[in-house]
Amino acid sequence: MKKIKTRVLLGSPIHQKPPILRQFLDSLLRLKLDNIELDYYLIDDNEDEQSSLLLEEFKGNRDNVFLQTSGYRDPYIRDDTTHFWSANLVWKVANFKNMMIQRAALLKYDYLFLIDSDLLLHPLTLEHLAASGKDIISEVFWTQWQPNTILQPQVWMHDEYSQWERLPGERLSAEEISYRFNHFLTKLQIPGVYEVGGLGACTLISRHAIESGVSYNIIKNISYWGEDRHFCIRAAALGIPLYVDTHYPALHLYRDSDLSKVDDFIKSTALDLTADSDDILEPEPELIASEPLPIPLVRKRPKLTLTMIVKNESPHFLRQVLEAHREYIDEAVIIDDGSTDDTAALCLELLKGIPVHMVHNEISKFSNEIELRKQQWEEVIKIAPEWILNLDGDEMFEERFAGEIDTLLQEGNVELFCFRLYDFWNKDHYREDTYWRSHLSYRPFLLKYNKDFHYVWNELPQHCGRFPENIFELPHQLSNLRLKHLGWSKPEYRMEKYLRYMHLDPEGQYGWKEQYMSILDQQPKLIPWVE
């Protein structure tokens, strides 16, 4: 009697450079399919005509390849440092994946296998995942999201990308978070199947999960970035657990330079065609459980120095901000730039028990910001800092920063972290429009001091930057931790800032005059903040 094969639809939205795309397509042809009947649904979203030609060649005369043109020509910017995703690109891809889910449902496939076009698969991947019996399971891959950083898997346990276990409401010390983070990474290096909170990019989805209602539609009351997070949250709400398999890690060609790894990957994953496939596909039962593993000792974290420039901040947000910062800083360097109120005294009161180096400017230097920032820098490096956190008196991180900062400080190959800054227009909404979109990019706020690096400043009297301008030559990384800017959140504060900018830079020579004028807009677009 002929054995009935498992029907799988492989779906991939493709916007890819030709050299990487060629390797991806070749990888698909190496898949072992003894027990699989495989069809393809490929969406051509390429700008490069050569990539489109590669897809046409792949389709050729194959009747199991459905190739569809997206109709878009959106630019997707990436370099050998990182990839830059806009909200439009994210939800465009989400729509493509939803189309693939719909096709899999309509044609009653047993599984949909969604895969990104910069991955190379081990030949046994698909048969192994299908044999796992899980409704949603990803094969693991490891990536340096920024150059010279640690390798991290594409799966996580909770929130946007927190890679440690935590029970609801559980408050963890920085040491415990570091312990659990190391445990998670160590565990995933051992072949097994593990339940996770989030996954993506190389995911097998069963017909049962599809019929239950999984999708990549946005969940409107969740602000997490990326369509995979919304997919995973919806799946969890539907009662469908998420798993990662670590037997056959894929190779992620995240950068052009990763192409140098292809030959070794192909050699190391070549199949022994004489082997018994049942033996190959059978996972070791004892590795499916999440047994505790030996954890490396956590070293004492580096010192964190907070530095701020303040002026007459006492009646604003200074108390709220410093009460948050004192949970994780080791010392502070504060420039009191000509305050006429009790700002300096309040700083010392709120940071009592923490070493504070306070500098008083009798006359404010803010009209020539470069002089003030250089003064701030010189005062900080006098005390031999390790990590420098440079914030204003109206800026504070979201609550989870306190639990995750120690992990950042112990990243051995990173010297600069960048964060998104959200401009609050009232206590629980931030502004987003043409003139106010700082949260769509990443800015430097946390720097590891390197006494041997030659720092160079941007010599502008306004908007010169908090740090020297050449710090991006250092190994840096983007963080999903968000920074709240409270200084715009009351009408009277906005008026103060408007008058100050119009006095110091009336023609927008150093900034953006249209943005200055927009400060007084009566009906700005506001987005709810979700902590």
Buried (B, 14 or more C-beta within 10 A) or exposed (E): EEEEBBBBBBBBBBBBBBBBBBBBBEBBEBBBEEBBBBBBBBBBBBBEEEBBEBBEEBBEEEEEBBBBEBEBEEEBEBEEBBEBBEEEBBBBBBBBBBBBBEBBBEEEBBBBBBBBBBBBBBBBBBBBBBBBEBBBBBBBBBBBBBBBBBEBBBBBBBBBBBBBBBEEEEEBEBEBBBBBBBBBBEBBBEBBBBEBBBBBBBBBBBBEBBEBEBBBBBBEEEBBBBBBBBBBBBBBEEEBEBBBBBBBBBBBBBBEEBBEEBEEBBEEBEEEEEEEBEEBBEBEEEBBEBEEEEBEEBEEBBBBBBBBBBBBBBEBBBBEBBEBBBEBBBBBBBBBBBBEEEBBEBBBEBBEEBEBBBBEBEEBBBBBBBEBBBBBBEBBBEBEBEBBBBBBBBBBBBEBBBBBBBBBBBBEEBBBBBBBBBBBBBEEBBBBEEBBEBBEEBBBBBBBBEEEBEBEBEEBBBEBBBBBBEBEBBBBBBBBBBBBBBBBBBEEBBEBEBEEBBEBBEEBEBBEBEEBBBBEBEEBEBBEBEE
